Amino acid sequence: MKVEMNVKSIKRHCAAGYKEGDKVIYSEPNITSCEGSPLCLYALSSFIPYLTAFGRETEDKDWINQLRELQCPDPANTVVFSLRRN
């Protein structure tokens, strides 16, 4: 299952260069940048445990099904990504 991550919002300035609307696709075991979107090692490394669970078929009651957003670990320049399964 693919997971589409879209940049929903940016607090201040993203050092990696993300802009609202940028898209990154996770399809195990690959992470792909769409249309020139950057790939931030810090953000993606913090997302990996969640993406591997979110990208799998799970029972409806599984906690991972409540996940709708992830944010990068930078507290001053936070980037929020919305998640969607495809």
N, C-alpha and C positions, 0 to 999 in steps of 0.2 A: 504494500500500500504506500502511496506517495503522500507526503505531507508538504503542503505549500505554506511557507512562512512569508508574510507580507509585512513590511515596515509600516506600522500603524501610527507611531508618533516618535518624536525625538525631543528630548529635553536638552536645550542648549545646542551644543555642537558635537556631532559624532566624528571622532578622530579617524575612524575607518572609512568615512565618506558615505555612509548610508544616507539615503533621502527617503522621505515618505513615498510609499508606493513601490519601493524596491522589492524584489522577490527572490527568494532562495528556495530550492526544492530539495527535500530529503527523500531519497528512495534507497533504502538499505542495500548496499553499504555506501552509497554515494551521496554527496552534497554538491549541488550544482547551482551556480550563479546564473540568473536569468538576465539577459539583455544588458550585460556589463555591470550588474550589481556587485558590490564588493563582497568578499568573504572575510569576516572578522574572526580570527583565530580565538580571541578571548570570548566572544559571544557564543560562537559555535561549540567551543569546548565545554561551556557551561550548559548547553542545551542537549548534548549527546545523550545523557541518561534519560531525559524526558522524551526525546525524539524516538529512541529505540522502542520505548514502551508505547508511545502514542501512534507509532507507525505499524503496529501489529493489530491483528484481529483480537478483540477482547470481549468478555462478557459485558452486557449493558451496564451492570452495576459496578464495574471496575472503576476505581477512583480516577484513572488516567482519562476517562471519557469526559470528565468535567473540565479538563484543561482547555483553555481558549487562547491564552497568551503566554509568551515568555518574554523576559527582558534581559538585556545584557547586564553584566555585573558592574558596570561603571556607575557609581552612585551619583556622580555630578553631571554626567552626559548620557543619561539613560535612553536606550533605544528599545521600544516595545514592538514586538512582532506578534501579529495575529496568526493563528494556526488554523489550517483547514485540511481535512483528509480528502484525498482524491482516489 
